[in-house]
């Protein structure tokens, strides 16, 4: 309905102009442009300029969103997501006590490690890309918080072998082992952001921290590289890792990470079978690859880039059609003039330059109008961008280059046709 209404409205203007055109002027000029006043030609040119300006705005937006998607794909999450499965279990939902849950967690990890095609197994709560987070205050030996400062961190309960399984980078020290879990020692690892904030570049190994207040009683045995938790856009935040068996409020849920050495489908089926054999009332939650979870976290950016590119291409096609139409119309209307020019010695290349000069002026005006609008619009979407500024020169330059190239092709076709005008035929036409 809207399309039909638009066609009627925009078709009405030239119909009214034709109905009230001057008869004498029309009869006195039998060419294609008969009766068309200069103002009508200017209106058509302004519409083409507006199309060019709109195309530039949409193409610039498409470039910004596409570059954002490219930048997100290039982000290192801080671990190896390839060939890594994850799933969660919540034994307490099936009536388990805290003690039975801990036993279930230990037994499940051992059985998972025995599955053919499994390289290693680790567990965490919360783990990366599980859309969950846990945080609390910390007390660090020798660190005195400034008034009003947030002395907290993300608190992640982990199993032995967790960092080896997910492929995280150990910067200093070591990770937790099965012997550490059995000994009950209060050992922790911290990430680089934690070490930078609370230890100010000094060696954190052997220093002590506490979860919450009180005397620091947990020894730092390792420093791990910063990792993305639930999205690739996140900035690094302080994280403290400690044994999940020492979680004071219990561990209602634990996410297992399984590093594959064999077929993913076979291992996935074996994981479900192992949990079912242990207790069929405990469900396996969100079993899938970590790489797929990372891709899912970029869903909005991917859809936005696709839609922006689609609208940009559509606007570009419409601008090309409009530009071609007005140039072809003007060439046909100016056929007698072009014939005279050719008869007086003008060359085909000169005719092409004449026509393309008109195209260049319309495109230049469109860019001059569209560029400030594109820059202003880019500031409105700044929060959706990643790794670039709204004034990104590459995205803007690419948009202008594509627009100029398409406009050149659209104008060159009728320009080459104009260069082939036969002066005798053109003068007889007049």
MARDRENZA-456752 format. One line per 2 residues: for each residue x, y, z of C-alpha. Coordinates in nm, 2 decimals. Layout:
<pts>
X:Y:Z | ... $
</pts>
This chain:
<pts>
0.00:0.00:0.00 | 0.28:0.24:0.09 $
0.46:0.16:-0.24 | 0.15:0.22:-0.44 $
0.08:0.55:-0.26 | 0.44:0.67:-0.32 $
0.41:0.58:-0.69 | 0.09:0.78:-0.72 $
0.23:1.09:-0.53 | 0.56:1.10:-0.72 $
0.38:1.04:-1.05 | 0.13:1.32:-0.98 $
0.39:1.60:-0.99 | 0.50:1.55:-1.36 $
0.15:1.48:-1.46 | 0.03:1.82:-1.33 $
0.33:1.99:-1.49 | 0.24:1.83:-1.83 $
-0.12:1.93:-1.79 | -0.04:2.30:-1.74 $
0.25:2.32:-1.99 | 0.25:2.61:-2.24 $
0.11:2.48:-2.57 | 0.30:2.73:-2.79 $
0.63:2.64:-2.63 | 0.57:2.27:-2.66 $
0.47:2.30:-3.03 | 0.77:2.53:-3.10 $
1.01:2.27:-2.96 | 0.95:1.91:-3.07 $
1.25:1.76:-2.88 | 1.23:1.52:-2.59 $
1.27:1.80:-2.35 | 0.99:2.00:-2.49 $
0.81:2.22:-2.24 | 1.04:2.13:-1.95 $
1.14:2.44:-1.76 | 1.48:2.49:-1.60 $
1.32:2.45:-1.26 | 1.19:2.10:-1.34 $
1.54:1.99:-1.45 | 1.68:2.13:-1.13 $
1.42:1.95:-0.92 | 1.52:1.62:-1.08 $
1.89:1.69:-1.02 | 1.82:1.77:-0.66 $
1.64:1.44:-0.61 | 1.94:1.26:-0.75 $
2.17:1.45:-0.52 | 1.95:1.36:-0.23 $
1.97:0.99:-0.33 | 2.35:1.01:-0.34 $
2.36:1.18:0.00 | 2.13:0.91:0.16 $
2.34:0.63:0.00 | 2.65:0.77:0.15 $
2.49:0.79:0.50 | 2.38:0.42:0.48 $
2.71:0.30:0.32 | 2.91:0.47:0.60 $
2.69:0.30:0.86 | 2.74:-0.03:0.69 $
3.11:0.02:0.68 | 3.12:0.10:1.05 $
2.91:-0.20:1.15 | 3.11:-0.43:0.92 $
3.44:-0.31:1.07 | 3.30:-0.36:1.42 $
3.22:-0.72:1.33 | 3.56:-0.78:1.18 $
3.72:-0.63:1.50 | 3.51:-0.86:1.72 $
3.61:-1.16:1.52 | 3.98:-1.07:1.58 $
3.95:-1.04:1.96 | 4.14:-1.30:2.15 $
3.91:-1.44:2.43 | 4.22:-1.53:2.63 $
4.18:-1.91:2.59 | 4.14:-2.17:2.31 $
3.78:-2.20:2.22 | 3.83:-2.45:1.94 $
3.74:-2.81:2.02 | 3.62:-2.72:2.36 $
3.28:-2.84:2.49 | 3.10:-2.71:2.80 $
2.79:-2.81:2.99 | 2.65:-2.75:3.34 $
2.49:-2.96:3.61 | 2.30:-2.86:3.92 $
2.27:-3.16:4.15 | 2.09:-2.96:4.42 $
1.80:-2.93:4.19 | 1.76:-3.31:4.22 $
1.77:-3.30:4.60 | 2.14:-3.33:4.66 $
2.30:-3.19:4.98 | 2.61:-2.99:4.97 $
2.83:-3.29:5.06 | 2.67:-3.52:4.80 $
2.70:-3.25:4.54 | 3.08:-3.22:4.60 $
3.11:-3.60:4.57 | 2.90:-3.59:4.25 $
3.12:-3.32:4.10 | 3.45:-3.52:4.17 $
3.31:-3.84:4.04 | 3.17:-3.68:3.73 $
3.51:-3.52:3.64 | 3.69:-3.85:3.68 $
3.44:-4.03:3.45 | 3.45:-3.76:3.19 $
3.83:-3.78:3.18 | 3.80:-4.15:3.10 $
3.58:-4.10:2.79 | 3.76:-4.20:2.47 $
3.84:-3.88:2.27 | 3.86:-3.66:2.58 $
4.20:-3.49:2.63 | 4.13:-3.31:2.96 $
3.85:-3.19:3.18 | 3.81:-2.89:3.40 $
3.53:-2.72:3.58 | 3.44:-2.37:3.70 $
3.16:-2.16:3.85 | 3.11:-1.93:3.68 $
3.30:-2.02:3.36 | 3.35:-1.81:3.05 $
3.05:-1.76:2.82 | 2.80:-1.90:3.06 $
2.62:-1.57:3.10 | 2.67:-1.58:3.47 $
2.90:-1.39:3.71 | 3.00:-1.40:4.07 $
3.17:-1.11:4.26 | 3.26:-1.01:4.61 $
3.49:-0.80:4.81 | 3.85:-0.90:4.87 $
4.12:-0.81:5.12 | 4.48:-0.81:4.99 $
4.79:-0.83:5.20 | 4.96:-0.49:5.21 $
4.70:-0.31:5.00 | 4.51:-0.02:5.15 $
4.20:0.09:4.96 | 4.14:0.46:4.90 $
3.83:0.61:5.05 | 3.53:0.51:4.83 $
3.73:0.27:4.62 | 3.57:-0.06:4.51 $
3.80:-0.33:4.66 | 3.63:-0.62:4.49 $
3.68:-0.88:4.22 | 3.50:-1.15:4.03 $
3.52:-1.48:4.23 | 3.55:-1.80:4.02 $
3.55:-2.14:4.18 | 3.76:-2.38:3.97 $
3.88:-2.74:3.97 | 4.23:-2.87:3.92 $
4.34:-2.87:3.55 | 4.09:-2.60:3.46 $
4.33:-2.36:3.29 | 4.50:-2.64:3.10 $
4.17:-2.76:2.97 | 4.04:-2.43:2.84 $
4.39:-2.33:2.71 | 4.44:-2.02:2.93 $
4.78:-1.86:2.95 | 4.97:-1.91:3.29 $
5.17:-1.59:3.32 | 5.35:-1.68:3.64 $
5.34:-1.96:3.89 | 5.12:-2.27:3.84 $
4.76:-2.38:3.84 | 4.58:-2.59:4.10 $
4.64:-2.97:4.10 | 4.45:-3.27:4.24 $
4.70:-3.28:4.53 | 4.60:-2.92:4.62 $
4.24:-3.01:4.63 | 4.30:-3.32:4.85 $
4.53:-3.12:5.09 | 4.26:-2.86:5.15 $
4.52:-2.58:5.13 | 4.38:-2.23:5.07 $
4.54:-2.15:4.74 | 4.43:-1.91:4.48 $
4.52:-1.78:4.13 | 4.46:-1.43:4.01 $
4.45:-1.27:3.67 | 4.67:-1.00:3.53 $
4.42:-0.73:3.60 | 4.40:-0.83:3.96 $
4.78:-0.83:3.99 | 4.81:-0.49:3.83 $
4.56:-0.33:4.06 | 4.64:-0.48:4.39 $
5.01:-0.56:4.36 | 5.13:-0.26:4.15 $
5.38:-0.45:3.94 | 5.54:-0.64:4.23 $
5.56:-1.02:4.24 | 5.22:-1.15:4.37 $
5.34:-1.51:4.41 | 5.34:-1.61:4.78 $
5.13:-1.31:4.88 | 4.80:-1.36:5.06 $
4.45:-1.25:5.00 | 4.11:-1.31:5.17 $
3.76:-1.34:5.02 | 3.56:-1.08:5.20 $
3.71:-0.92:5.51 | 3.94:-1.06:5.78 $
4.30:-1.16:5.77 | 4.43:-1.27:5.43 $
4.47:-1.64:5.45 | 4.48:-1.76:5.09 $
4.82:-1.79:4.92 | 4.86:-1.67:4.56 $
5.03:-1.95:4.36 | 4.97:-1.84:4.00 $
4.88:-1.55:3.77 | 4.67:-1.63:3.47 $
4.61:-1.41:3.16 | 4.30:-1.20:3.13 $
4.00:-1.37:2.97 | 3.67:-1.26:2.83 $
3.39:-1.37:3.05 | 3.06:-1.33:2.87 $
3.13:-1.11:2.57 | 3.42:-1.00:2.35 $
3.35:-0.63:2.41 | 3.43:-0.66:2.78 $
3.72:-0.48:2.94 | 3.95:-0.69:3.17 $
3.83:-0.70:3.53 | 4.00:-0.83:3.84 $
3.94:-1.21:3.89 | 4.03:-1.44:4.18 $
4.02:-1.82:4.12 | 4.00:-2.06:4.41 $
3.91:-2.43:4.46 | 3.54:-2.50:4.41 $
3.55:-2.74:4.71 | 3.62:-2.44:4.93 $
3.32:-2.24:4.82 | 3.17:-2.12:5.15 $
2.81:-2.08:5.02 | 2.80:-2.42:4.85 $
2.83:-2.48:4.47 | 2.48:-2.51:4.34 $
2.60:-2.53:3.98 | 2.92:-2.63:3.81 $
3.01:-2.59:3.44 | 3.24:-2.85:3.30 $
3.48:-2.78:3.01 | 3.59:-3.08:2.80 $
3.89:-3.05:2.56 | 3.84:-3.28:2.26 $
4.09:-3.51:2.10 | 3.83:-3.71:1.91 $
3.49:-3.68:1.74 | 3.27:-3.41:1.89 $
2.95:-3.60:1.83 | 3.07:-3.92:1.99 $
3.20:-3.73:2.30 | 2.88:-3.53:2.33 $
2.67:-3.85:2.33 | 2.91:-4.01:2.58 $
2.88:-3.71:2.82 | 2.50:-3.75:2.83 $
2.54:-4.12:2.88 | 2.79:-4.07:3.17 $
2.56:-3.82:3.36 | 2.26:-4.04:3.30 $
2.44:-4.35:3.44 | 2.54:-4.15:3.75 $
2.19:-4.01:3.81 | 1.92:-3.98:3.55 $
1.75:-3.71:3.76 | 2.04:-3.47:3.71 $
1.99:-3.29:3.38 | 2.27:-3.19:3.14 $
2.23:-2.82:3.08 | 2.34:-2.62:2.77 $
2.58:-2.89:2.63 | 2.76:-2.74:2.33 $
3.08:-2.59:2.20 | 3.23:-2.28:2.35 $
3.31:-2.15:2.00 | 2.94:-2.16:1.93 $
2.87:-1.96:2.25 | 3.12:-1.70:2.14 $
2.95:-1.68:1.80 | 2.62:-1.64:1.97 $
2.75:-1.35:2.18 | 2.82:-1.17:1.85 $
2.47:-1.23:1.71 | 2.35:-0.87:1.75 $
2.67:-0.73:1.59 | 2.64:-0.98:1.30 $
2.27:-0.91:1.23 | 2.33:-0.53:1.26 $
2.61:-0.55:1.01 | 2.41:-0.76:0.77 $
2.10:-0.52:0.78 | 2.32:-0.21:0.75 $
2.50:-0.36:0.45 | 2.16:-0.46:0.29 $
2.01:-0.12:0.33 | 2.33:0.04:0.21 $
2.34:-0.17:-0.11 | 1.97:-0.10:-0.17 $
2.02:0.27:-0.14 | 2.33:0.25:-0.37 $
2.13:0.07:-0.64 | 1.85:0.32:-0.62 $
2.10:0.61:-0.64 | 2.27:0.44:-0.94 $
1.93:0.40:-1.11 | 1.83:0.76:-1.04 $
2.17:0.89:-1.16 | 2.16:0.68:-1.48 $
1.80:0.79:-1.55 | 1.87:1.16:-1.52 $
2.19:1.15:-1.72 | 2.03:0.94:-1.99 $
1.74:1.18:-2.01 | 1.96:1.48:-2.02 $
2.17:1.32:-2.29 | 1.86:1.25:-2.50 $
1.73:1.61:-2.44 | 2.06:1.76:-2.54 $
2.11:1.55:-2.85 | 2.09:1.85:-3.09 $
2.34:2.04:-2.88 | 2.58:1.75:-2.88 $
2.53:1.71:-3.25 | 2.63:2.08:-3.30 $
2.94:2.03:-3.08 | 3.04:1.73:-3.28 $
2.98:1.92:-3.61 | 3.20:2.20:-3.48 $
3.49:1.96:-3.41 | 3.44:1.84:-3.06 $
3.58:1.49:-3.00 | 3.40:1.19:-2.85 $
3.63:1.21:-2.54 | 3.53:1.57:-2.51 $
3.16:1.48:-2.51 | 3.22:1.21:-2.25 $
3.40:1.47:-2.03 | 3.11:1.71:-2.07 $
2.85:1.45:-1.96 | 3.07:1.31:-1.68 $
3.14:1.66:-1.55 | 2.77:1.69:-1.49 $
2.77:1.35:-1.31 | 3.07:1.46:-1.10 $
2.89:1.78:-0.99 | 2.58:1.59:-0.87 $
2.79:1.33:-0.69 | 3.01:1.60:-0.53 $
2.70:1.79:-0.40 | 2.56:1.46:-0.27 $
2.88:1.37:-0.09 | 2.91:1.73:0.05 $
2.56:1.69:0.20 | 2.58:1.33:0.30 $
2.92:1.33:0.47 | 2.82:1.57:0.76 $
2.50:1.38:0.81 | 2.69:1.05:0.81 $
2.94:1.18:1.07 | 2.65:1.31:1.29 $
2.46:0.98:1.26 | 2.77:0.78:1.35 $
2.79:0.95:1.68 | 2.44:0.82:1.76 $
2.56:0.46:1.71 | 2.90:0.50:1.89 $
2.80:0.27:2.17 | 2.74:-0.01:1.92 $
3.09:0.02:1.76 | 3.40:-0.17:1.88 $
3.76:-0.10:1.81 | 3.70:0.22:1.60 $
3.57:0.57:1.63 | 3.26:0.71:1.46 $
3.49:0.91:1.24 | 3.68:0.60:1.12 $
3.86:0.71:0.80 | 3.87:0.36:0.65 $
3.49:0.31:0.67 | 3.41:0.66:0.54 $
3.67:0.65:0.26 | 3.54:0.30:0.15 $
3.18:0.43:0.14 | 3.28:0.73:-0.07 $
3.50:0.52:-0.30 | 3.21:0.27:-0.36 $
2.97:0.55:-0.42 | 3.19:0.73:-0.67 $
3.27:0.40:-0.85 | 2.90:0.31:-0.89 $
2.81:0.67:-0.99 | 3.09:0.67:-1.25 $
2.96:0.35:-1.41 | 2.60:0.48:-1.40 $
2.71:0.80:-1.58 | 2.96:0.64:-1.82 $
2.70:0.43:-2.00 | 2.49:0.72:-2.13 $
2.80:0.93:-2.17 | 2.95:0.68:-2.41 $
2.62:0.67:-2.60 | 2.63:1.05:-2.63 $
2.98:1.03:-2.77 | 2.85:0.82:-3.06 $
2.59:1.07:-3.17 | 2.60:1.13:-3.55 $
2.59:1.51:-3.60 | 2.37:1.49:-3.92 $
2.12:1.27:-3.74 | 2.12:1.49:-3.43 $
2.06:1.81:-3.64 | 1.78:1.64:-3.84 $
1.63:1.53:-3.50 | 1.61:1.90:-3.40 $
</pts>
